[in-house]
Amino acid sequence: MTKKELISIFQVSFYIIVMVYVLILYKFNFEFSKVNILIILKWYPVSLFIALVVFYLKKSEWIMECTQ
């Protein structure tokens, strides 16, 4: 895994967390006092894991196509 690929995985997982935060804010009519960012950040490792799995699945699919 190259440094560029690792950075893209972190960017995608951060993007997932930001989108979840925006959706939760939307649900609470953008009242920041009702949404605790620390609870959302607790799920960052899960989003990182999901991004990593998707990245590896996509990469393995690309490798399979190249070898055929």
N, C-alpha and C positions, 0 to 999 in steps of 0.2 A: 504494500500500500504506500503510495507516495504522499508527500506532505500536502500537495494540492487536493488529493482525494479526501484526506483527513479533515482538512479545513472545510471542504464542501459538506461533509457529513455534519460537522458542528454547525454550519450555517443553516442547513435544512432543519436540524433539530431545534435550533433557536427560533427559526421561522414558525415551526409548529407551535412552540410555546407562546409566541407573540399572537398567533391567530386564535389560540384557545383563550388568551387573555381578552382579546377584542370581542370574541363571541360571548364571553361571560359578562363583560361590560355592557354589551348590547342587551343581554337578558335583564340586567339591572338598570336599564336606562342611563347608562354611562355615569352612574354615581360611584365615584372612586372610593367613597367611604365604606361601601358595602362589599367591596372585593378586596380580599387579602392576597397580595402578590406572592407572599411566602408559601401559601398553600399551593399555588399554581407552580411555583418553582420546584416544589417537592417532586413534581412529576417530570422534571427535566431528564433524569436518567432513563425513564421509560421512553420518552420521545427520542433520546439519543440511541437507545437500543433498536427502536423501530426503524430509524433512519439507517442504522448500520446494517440491519437485516435486509432492508430493501436495496441498499447499495450492493451488498454481496450477491443478492439474487439477480439483480440487473447485470452485474459484472459476470457472473457465472453463465448467464444466458448469452451474453455477448461472446464469451469464450467458446461456448458450445457451437454457436453459429460459425465462428471462425475456423474451427477444427473440422467442420463437415465439408 
